[in-house]
Amino acid sequence: MMAERTDEHLSMFEENKEAVYFSSKEELLEKCKYYLVHDSERKSIALAGRKRCITSGYSNEGMIRSAFKLIYNKKG
């Protein structure tokens, strides 16, 4: 995953291990060029990010499960 550097993103994914972040258009372009050349590093980060999504419940399925738990717990 490549995304804008925000506190929320940083709290969810470890930078340069599970995701790549940028703070400007220039940094985005620089990182795009870098990862197009460094294929194995890009794939490693992508796999680690996917694993984090699945194990932390960040997938669509995980988010829906969390939402249902909140709804049903509030109904008592």
C-alpha positions as CSV (number, residue, x, y, z in Angstrom):
1,M,0.0,0.0,0.0
2,M,1.2,3.5,-0.8
3,A,-0.8,6.2,0.9
4,E,-0.6,9.7,2.3
5,R,1.3,9.9,5.6
6,T,-1.3,10.5,8.3
7,D,-1.5,9.7,12.0
8,E,-4.3,7.1,11.2
9,H,-2.3,5.3,8.6
10,L,0.8,5.3,10.7
11,S,-1.1,3.8,13.6
12,M,-2.3,0.9,11.3
13,F,0.7,0.0,9.2
14,E,4.4,0.1,10.0
15,E,6.1,2.5,7.6
16,N,8.4,0.9,4.9
17,K,7.6,-2.6,6.2
18,E,3.8,-2.9,5.7
19,A,3.1,0.3,3.8
20,V,4.9,3.2,2.0
21,Y,3.8,6.7,2.9
22,F,4.3,10.1,1.2
23,S,3.8,13.7,2.4
24,S,4.0,15.5,-1.0
25,K,3.5,15.0,-4.7
26,E,7.3,15.1,-5.1
27,E,7.8,12.4,-2.5
28,L,5.1,10.3,-4.1
29,L,6.7,10.5,-7.5
30,E,10.1,9.7,-6.1
31,K,8.8,6.6,-4.3
32,C,6.8,5.4,-7.3
33,K,10.0,5.5,-9.4
34,Y,12.0,3.7,-6.7
35,Y,9.5,0.9,-6.2
36,L,9.0,0.3,-9.9
37,V,12.7,-0.6,-10.0
38,H,12.9,-2.4,-6.7
39,D,10.3,-5.2,-7.5
40,S,11.1,-7.6,-4.7
41,E,11.0,-4.9,-2.0
42,R,7.7,-3.6,-3.3
43,K,6.2,-7.2,-3.3
44,S,7.5,-7.8,0.2
45,I,5.9,-4.6,1.5
46,A,2.6,-5.5,-0.3
47,L,2.5,-9.0,1.2
48,A,3.2,-7.7,4.7
49,G,0.5,-5.0,4.3
50,R,-2.0,-7.6,3.2
51,K,-1.1,-9.8,6.1
52,R,-1.6,-6.9,8.5
53,C,-5.0,-6.1,6.9
54,I,-6.2,-9.7,7.4
55,T,-4.8,-10.3,10.9
56,S,-5.9,-6.9,12.2
57,G,-9.5,-7.0,10.8
58,Y,-8.9,-4.2,8.3
59,S,-10.5,-6.1,5.5
60,N,-14.1,-5.4,4.3
61,E,-15.2,-8.6,6.0
62,G,-13.5,-7.7,9.3
63,M,-14.9,-4.2,9.3
64,I,-18.4,-5.5,8.7
65,R,-18.0,-8.0,11.6
66,S,-16.9,-5.1,13.9
67,A,-19.8,-3.0,12.8
68,F,-22.3,-5.8,13.5
69,K,-20.7,-6.5,17.0
70,L,-21.1,-2.8,17.8
71,I,-24.8,-2.7,16.7
72,Y,-25.8,-5.9,18.5
73,N,-23.9,-5.0,21.7
74,K,-25.7,-1.6,21.8
75,K,-29.1,-3.3,21.5
76,G,-28.3,-5.4,24.5
